[in-house]
Amino acid sequence: MSAHHDAGGLPAHEEIHIGEKSGWRKLPLVFGVIGLAGLGLGFATKGEHGADFYFAYLVSLMFWLALGLGGLFFVIIQHGTRAGWSIVVRRLAENAMMTLPALAVLAIPVVFLGAHDLFHWTHVDDPAVANDVMLQAKAGYLNEGSFRVRAIIYMVVWSGLALMYWGWSTKQDKARDPIPLTHKMRWAAPLSIMAFALSLTFGAFDWLMSLDPHWFSTIFGVYYFAGCVSFIHAFLALVVILLHRSGYLRGVVTPEHFHDLGKMMFAFTVFWAYIAFSQYMLIWYASIPEETHWFSYRGQGSFLTLSLVLVFARFVLPFLGLMSRRIKRNPKTLMFWAIWVMAAEFIDMYWLVQPVHANEKQAFDIHFGITDIATFVGIGGVVLAVFTWATCKNALIPTKDPRLLESINHENF
């Protein structure tokens, strides 16, 4: 019997609970202070150039939102498919999805304060908008009232699902009979997946695609979804490796689970490339001006370089790097590629958002400054404060899940 497990084969208490004297207990306060300071600095640099701030803020918001949404998807899809391998890392994904209520608050500047700076279609008094046939045709959907109502619905759906599943899962840890809660989470999963898919798709349409209201892509929601799923698997791998270094989960999350997380990172790297190329190829082939324009200004100035960097950073290099079984099972190399995948997600969000602002100003040089850094650190600090708080609050794994031992003993063949 391993020293890491008790007589029943379950992990020892000290391996799956953050100790009272652990440095992890200090992280919520540290991240919280850093986050509030970053947000304060970001708003302080807003000045007269409100659009610069809000575009930078939207980049960081959509990046960190990908973490919360990725965590939510991970949890409900594991229940929906009755997966066994993932149980030992599912609680960490539950903690990640618990950032969604905080992100709902952090979305207020985009939805209620900065919409006029971000979205051209809100300028209803501008003759260019009033006389635009396409925008008038879309006015029933693209108007500030319905935009705000939809945003509230998205956040209620995401936060509600996160709180519901987190509550059930943590309640199961203390339940005498965990089976009813297991069945409840399992049977709620199909409807949850439908609600998630619809809300994420329309959220991506509203907050990203409508930045250029003339452009449209029916698979844009899937494009953003691919990034969310890549992000959460990379994040889970990174967090588990850091927990291992602190003495936690060493006898619970094994190279077998690292292998699976690496496989999912690899799979969704390919999936992202498939969706991105499909979107590009169909628009290029049809050659409709209002569609090709979206890509044309991403091929000017510094954004042409960024577009090429994105192809290699998001697909070519991680595709080659994550092929090897040995790399996926080695914590050091997996950690490198996990950080790489998360960095590529940020580049992707920057590439989706900032060229629109550059096109409006007709200045296609990339300017990454203090406002971009402050908003990234600010939103990220708050998100990580919530994540680490949730991580320290309960056991690191769902201790009474009926298939926990199956997950601990999981092997790849």
C-alpha positions as CSV (number, residue, x, y, z in Angstrom):
1,M,0.0,0.0,0.0
2,S,1.4,3.3,-1.1
3,A,2.2,5.9,1.6
4,H,0.1,8.3,-0.4
5,H,-3.1,6.3,0.2
6,D,-5.1,5.1,3.1
7,A,-6.1,1.5,3.9
8,G,-9.1,1.8,1.5
9,G,-6.9,2.8,-1.4
10,L,-8.1,6.4,-1.3
11,P,-5.7,9.4,-1.2
12,A,-4.4,10.5,2.2
13,H,-6.0,13.6,3.6
14,E,-2.9,15.7,3.4
15,E,-2.4,14.9,-0.3
16,I,-5.8,16.2,-1.4
17,H,-6.4,19.1,1.0
18,I,-4.4,22.4,0.9
19,G,-2.6,22.6,4.3
20,E,-3.4,25.6,6.6
21,K,0.3,26.7,6.4
22,S,0.6,26.2,2.7
23,G,1.6,29.1,0.5
24,W,-1.4,28.3,-1.7
25,R,-3.6,29.7,1.1
26,K,-2.0,33.1,0.6
27,L,-2.6,33.2,-3.1
28,P,-6.2,34.4,-3.1
29,L,-5.2,37.6,-1.2
30,V,-2.1,38.1,-3.3
31,F,-3.9,37.7,-6.6
32,G,-6.8,39.8,-5.4
33,V,-4.6,42.7,-4.5
34,I,-2.7,42.4,-7.8
35,G,-6.0,42.2,-9.7
36,L,-7.5,45.3,-8.1
37,A,-4.3,47.2,-8.6
38,G,-4.2,46.2,-12.2
39,L,-7.8,47.2,-12.8
40,G,-7.2,50.5,-11.0
41,L,-4.1,51.2,-13.2
42,G,-6.0,50.3,-16.3
43,F,-8.8,52.7,-15.6
44,A,-6.3,55.4,-14.6
45,T,-4.7,55.1,-18.0
46,K,-8.0,55.4,-19.8
47,G,-7.8,59.1,-20.2
48,E,-9.4,60.7,-23.3
49,H,-8.7,57.6,-25.4
50,G,-11.5,55.4,-24.0
51,A,-11.5,53.2,-27.1
52,D,-7.9,52.2,-26.5
53,F,-8.8,51.1,-23.0
54,Y,-11.9,49.2,-23.9
55,F,-10.3,47.3,-26.8
56,A,-7.5,46.2,-24.5
57,Y,-10.0,45.3,-21.8
58,L,-12.0,43.2,-24.2
59,V,-8.9,41.2,-25.3
60,S,-8.2,40.3,-21.7
61,L,-11.8,39.7,-20.7
62,M,-12.3,37.2,-23.6
63,F,-9.0,35.5,-22.8
64,W,-9.9,34.9,-19.1
65,L,-13.5,34.1,-20.0
66,A,-12.2,31.2,-22.1
67,L,-10.8,29.7,-18.9
68,G,-14.1,29.9,-17.1
69,L,-16.1,28.6,-20.0
70,G,-13.5,25.9,-20.7
71,G,-13.8,24.7,-17.1
72,L,-17.6,24.7,-17.4
73,F,-17.5,22.7,-20.6
74,F,-15.0,20.2,-19.1
75,V,-17.2,19.5,-16.1
76,I,-20.5,19.0,-17.9
77,I,-19.0,17.0,-20.8
78,Q,-17.3,14.6,-18.3
79,H,-20.7,14.0,-16.6
80,G,-22.5,13.7,-19.9
81,T,-20.1,11.1,-21.2
82,R,-19.7,9.3,-17.9
83,A,-15.9,9.7,-18.2
84,G,-13.8,8.0,-15.6
85,W,-10.3,9.1,-16.3
86,S,-11.0,12.8,-15.6
87,I,-12.4,12.5,-12.1
88,V,-9.1,13.3,-10.3
89,V,-8.8,16.6,-12.2
90,R,-12.5,17.5,-12.4
91,R,-12.6,19.4,-9.2
92,L,-9.9,21.8,-10.5
93,A,-12.0,22.4,-13.6
94,E,-15.0,23.0,-11.2
95,N,-12.9,25.6,-9.5
96,A,-12.0,27.2,-12.8
97,M,-15.7,27.5,-13.8
98,M,-16.4,29.2,-10.5
99,T,-14.6,32.2,-11.9
100,L,-17.7,32.8,-14.1
101,P,-19.7,34.8,-11.6
102,A,-16.7,37.1,-11.1
103,L,-16.3,37.4,-14.8
104,A,-19.9,38.4,-15.0
105,V,-19.1,41.4,-12.9
106,L,-15.9,42.1,-14.9
107,A,-18.0,42.1,-18.1
108,I,-19.9,45.2,-17.0
109,P,-17.4,47.7,-18.5
110,V,-17.8,46.0,-21.9
111,V,-21.6,45.6,-21.8
112,F,-22.7,48.8,-20.1
113,L,-19.8,51.3,-20.2
114,G,-17.7,50.7,-23.3
115,A,-20.1,49.4,-25.9
116,H,-20.2,52.8,-27.7
117,D,-16.4,52.8,-28.0
118,L,-16.2,49.1,-29.1
119,F,-19.1,48.5,-31.4
120,H,-19.6,50.7,-34.5
121,W,-23.3,49.6,-34.8
122,T,-24.2,51.4,-31.6
123,H,-23.6,54.8,-33.3
124,V,-27.2,55.1,-34.4
125,D,-26.9,58.9,-34.8
126,D,-24.0,58.6,-37.2
127,P,-25.2,59.0,-40.8
128,A,-22.8,56.2,-41.9
129,V,-24.7,53.8,-39.7
130,A,-28.2,55.2,-40.3
131,N,-27.7,54.9,-44.1
132,D,-25.9,51.5,-44.0
133,V,-28.3,49.0,-45.6
134,M,-26.7,46.0,-44.0
135,L,-26.7,47.5,-40.5
136,Q,-30.3,48.5,-40.8
137,A,-31.1,45.0,-41.8
138,K,-29.4,43.7,-38.6
139,A,-30.8,46.4,-36.4
140,G,-33.4,44.0,-34.9
141,Y,-30.5,42.0,-33.4
142,L,-27.7,44.6,-33.2
143,N,-29.1,47.2,-30.9
144,E,-27.9,48.1,-27.4
145,G,-31.1,47.1,-25.6
146,S,-31.1,43.5,-26.9
147,F,-27.3,43.3,-26.7
148,R,-27.5,44.0,-22.9
149,V,-30.4,41.7,-22.3
150,R,-28.5,38.9,-24.1
151,A,-25.4,39.6,-22.2
152,I,-27.3,39.3,-18.9
153,I,-28.8,36.0,-20.1
154,Y,-25.4,34.6,-21.0
155,M,-23.9,35.4,-17.6
156,V,-26.9,34.1,-15.7
157,V,-26.7,30.8,-17.7
158,W,-22.9,30.4,-17.2
159,S,-22.9,31.5,-13.6
160,G,-26.0,29.4,-12.8
161,L,-24.6,26.3,-14.3
162,A,-21.2,26.8,-12.6
163,L,-22.8,27.4,-9.1
164,M,-25.2,24.4,-9.6
165,Y,-22.5,21.9,-10.5
166,W,-20.0,23.2,-8.0
167,G,-22.7,23.0,-5.3
168,W,-23.7,19.5,-6.2
169,S,-20.0,18.3,-6.4
170,T,-18.9,19.7,-3.1
171,K,-22.1,18.6,-1.4
172,Q,-21.3,15.0,-2.6
173,D,-18.1,15.1,-0.6
174,K,-20.1,15.2,2.6
175,A,-23.1,13.0,1.5
176,R,-23.7,9.6,3.1
177,D,-24.9,8.3,-0.2
178,P,-23.2,10.0,-3.2
179,I,-25.1,8.1,-5.9
180,P,-28.2,10.4,-6.1
181,L,-26.0,13.4,-6.6
182,T,-23.9,11.6,-9.2
183,H,-27.1,10.7,-11.1
184,K,-28.4,14.3,-10.8
185,M,-25.2,15.8,-12.3
186,R,-25.2,13.1,-15.1
187,W,-28.8,13.6,-16.1
188,A,-28.6,17.4,-16.0
189,A,-25.6,17.3,-18.4
190,P,-27.3,17.0,-21.8
191,L,-29.5,20.1,-21.2
192,S,-26.5,21.9,-19.7
193,I,-24.5,21.2,-22.8
194,M,-27.3,22.6,-25.0
195,A,-27.5,25.8,-22.9
196,F,-23.8,26.1,-22.9
197,A,-23.4,25.7,-26.7
198,L,-26.1,28.2,-27.5
199,S,-25.0,30.8,-25.0
200,L,-21.3,30.5,-25.9
201,T,-22.0,30.8,-29.7
202,F,-24.2,33.9,-29.4
203,G,-21.8,35.4,-26.8
204,A,-18.9,35.0,-29.3
205,F,-21.2,36.6,-32.0
206,D,-22.1,39.6,-29.8
207,W,-18.7,40.4,-28.1
208,L,-16.3,39.5,-30.9
209,M,-17.9,39.0,-34.3
210,S,-20.0,42.1,-34.1
211,L,-16.9,44.3,-33.6
212,D,-17.0,44.3,-37.4
213,P,-20.8,44.2,-38.0
214,H,-20.5,43.7,-41.7
215,W,-18.6,40.5,-41.3
216,F,-20.1,37.2,-40.4
217,S,-19.2,33.6,-40.0
218,T,-21.6,30.8,-39.0
219,I,-18.7,28.8,-37.3
220,F,-17.3,31.7,-35.3
221,G,-18.8,30.4,-32.1
222,V,-17.0,27.0,-32.7
223,Y,-13.8,28.9,-33.3
224,Y,-13.9,30.5,-29.9
225,F,-15.1,27.3,-28.3
226,A,-12.0,25.5,-29.7
227,G,-9.8,28.0,-27.9
228,C,-11.7,27.6,-24.6
229,V,-11.2,23.8,-24.6
230,S,-7.5,24.0,-25.5
231,F,-7.1,26.6,-22.7
232,I,-8.7,24.6,-19.9
233,H,-6.7,21.4,-20.6
234,A,-3.5,23.4,-20.7
235,F,-4.5,25.2,-17.5
236,L,-5.3,21.9,-15.7
237,A,-2.0,20.4,-16.7
238,L,-0.1,23.5,-15.4
239,V,-2.0,23.6,-12.1
240,V,-1.6,19.9,-11.4
241,I,2.2,20.2,-12.1
242,L,2.4,23.1,-9.7
243,L,0.4,21.2,-7.1
244,H,2.7,18.2,-7.5
245,R,5.7,20.5,-6.8
246,S,3.9,21.5,-3.6
247,G,3.4,17.9,-2.5
248,Y,-0.3,17.5,-3.5
249,L,-2.0,15.0,-5.8
250,R,1.3,13.1,-6.4
251,G,-0.3,9.7,-5.9
252,V,-3.5,10.7,-7.5
253,V,-2.8,12.5,-10.8
254,T,-0.3,10.3,-12.6
255,P,1.5,10.4,-15.9
256,E,-1.5,8.6,-17.3
257,H,-3.6,11.7,-16.7
258,F,-0.9,14.0,-18.0
259,H,-1.0,11.9,-21.1
260,D,-4.7,12.4,-21.5
261,L,-4.5,16.2,-20.8
262,G,-1.7,16.4,-23.4
263,K,-3.8,14.4,-25.9
264,M,-6.7,16.8,-25.5
265,M,-4.4,19.8,-26.0
266,F,-3.1,18.1,-29.2
267,A,-6.6,17.2,-30.4
268,F,-8.0,20.7,-29.9
269,T,-4.9,22.3,-31.5
270,V,-5.9,20.3,-34.6
271,F,-9.6,21.1,-34.2
272,W,-8.8,24.9,-33.9
273,A,-6.7,24.7,-37.1
274,Y,-9.6,22.8,-38.9
275,I,-12.2,25.4,-37.9
276,A,-9.8,28.4,-38.6
277,F,-8.9,27.0,-42.0
278,S,-12.5,26.2,-42.9
279,Q,-13.5,29.7,-42.1
280,Y,-10.7,31.2,-44.1
281,M,-10.9,28.9,-47.1
282,L,-14.7,29.4,-47.6
283,I,-14.4,33.2,-47.4
284,W,-11.4,33.2,-49.7
285,Y,-13.1,30.9,-52.2
286,A,-16.4,32.9,-52.3
287,S,-14.5,36.3,-52.4
288,I,-17.5,38.3,-51.1
289,P,-16.1,41.8,-50.3
290,E,-17.8,42.3,-46.9
291,E,-16.3,38.9,-45.8
292,T,-12.8,39.2,-47.3
293,H,-12.4,42.7,-45.8
294,W,-12.2,41.1,-42.3
295,F,-9.1,39.2,-43.3
296,S,-7.6,42.0,-45.5
297,Y,-6.9,44.4,-42.7
298,R,-5.4,41.6,-40.7
299,G,-2.9,41.4,-43.5
300,Q,-1.6,44.9,-43.2
301,G,1.3,46.4,-41.3
302,S,2.3,44.6,-38.1
303,F,-0.9,42.5,-38.1
304,L,0.3,40.6,-41.1
305,T,3.3,39.4,-39.0
306,L,0.9,38.7,-36.1
307,S,-1.3,36.6,-38.4
308,L,1.7,34.5,-39.4
309,V,2.8,34.2,-35.8
310,L,-0.7,33.0,-34.9
311,V,-0.6,30.2,-37.5
312,F,2.7,28.8,-36.1
313,A,2.0,29.5,-32.4
314,R,-1.5,28.2,-32.4
315,F,-1.1,25.2,-34.7
316,V,2.2,24.3,-36.4
317,L,4.6,24.3,-33.4
318,P,2.2,22.8,-30.8
319,F,1.1,20.2,-33.3
320,L,4.7,19.1,-33.7
321,G,5.5,19.5,-30.0
322,L,2.6,17.6,-28.6
323,M,2.8,14.6,-31.0
324,S,5.2,12.6,-28.8
325,R,3.8,10.3,-26.1
326,R,7.0,11.0,-24.1
327,I,6.5,14.8,-24.1
328,K,2.9,14.5,-22.9
329,R,3.9,12.2,-20.0
330,N,6.8,14.3,-18.9
331,P,5.7,17.1,-16.5
332,K,8.5,19.5,-17.6
333,T,7.8,19.3,-21.3
334,L,4.0,19.2,-20.8
335,M,4.3,22.3,-18.6
336,F,6.2,24.1,-21.4
337,W,3.5,23.3,-24.0
338,A,0.7,24.1,-21.5
339,I,2.1,27.7,-21.1
340,W,2.6,27.9,-24.8
341,V,-1.0,27.0,-25.6
342,M,-2.3,29.5,-23.1
343,A,0.0,32.2,-24.6
344,A,-1.3,31.3,-28.0
345,E,-4.9,31.8,-26.8
346,F,-4.0,35.4,-25.8
347,I,-2.4,36.1,-29.2
348,D,-5.6,34.8,-30.8
349,M,-7.8,37.1,-28.7
350,Y,-5.6,40.0,-29.5
351,W,-5.7,39.1,-33.2
352,L,-9.5,38.9,-33.1
353,V,-10.1,42.2,-31.4
354,Q,-7.3,44.8,-31.9
355,P,-7.2,44.8,-35.8
356,V,-10.8,46.2,-35.8
357,H,-9.6,49.2,-33.7
358,A,-6.5,49.6,-35.9
359,N,-8.7,49.6,-39.0
360,E,-10.9,52.3,-37.5
361,K,-7.8,54.4,-37.0
362,Q,-6.1,53.3,-40.2
363,A,-3.0,52.6,-38.2
364,F,-1.8,49.0,-38.6
365,D,1.1,49.0,-36.2
366,I,0.8,47.0,-33.0
367,H,1.0,49.0,-29.9
368,F,1.1,46.8,-26.7
369,G,1.5,49.1,-23.7
370,I,0.7,49.7,-20.1
371,T,-3.1,49.6,-20.7
372,D,-2.9,46.2,-22.2
373,I,-0.7,44.9,-19.4
374,A,-2.8,46.5,-16.7
375,T,-6.1,45.1,-18.0
376,F,-4.6,41.6,-18.4
377,V,-3.1,41.6,-14.9
378,G,-6.2,43.2,-13.4
379,I,-8.8,40.7,-14.8
380,G,-6.4,37.8,-14.4
381,G,-5.6,38.7,-10.8
382,V,-9.3,38.7,-9.9
383,V,-9.9,35.4,-11.8
384,L,-7.0,33.6,-10.2
385,A,-8.0,34.9,-6.8
386,V,-11.3,33.3,-7.1
387,F,-9.8,30.1,-8.5
388,T,-7.2,29.7,-5.7
389,W,-9.9,30.5,-3.1
390,A,-12.1,27.7,-4.5
391,T,-9.1,25.4,-4.7
392,C,-8.2,26.0,-1.0
393,K,-11.8,25.7,0.2
394,N,-12.5,22.1,-0.6
395,A,-10.7,18.8,-1.3
396,L,-8.7,18.9,-4.6
397,I,-10.7,15.9,-5.9
398,P,-14.3,14.8,-5.5
399,T,-13.6,12.5,-2.6
400,K,-16.9,10.5,-2.8
401,D,-17.3,10.1,-6.5
402,P,-18.2,6.4,-7.0
403,R,-15.6,6.0,-9.8
404,L,-12.7,7.8,-8.0
405,L,-10.6,4.7,-7.6
406,E,-11.1,3.9,-11.3
407,S,-9.8,7.3,-12.1
408,I,-6.8,7.0,-9.8
409,N,-5.9,3.6,-11.4
410,H,-6.5,4.8,-14.9
411,E,-4.1,3.6,-17.6
412,N,-3.5,4.4,-21.2
413,F,-3.1,1.4,-23.5
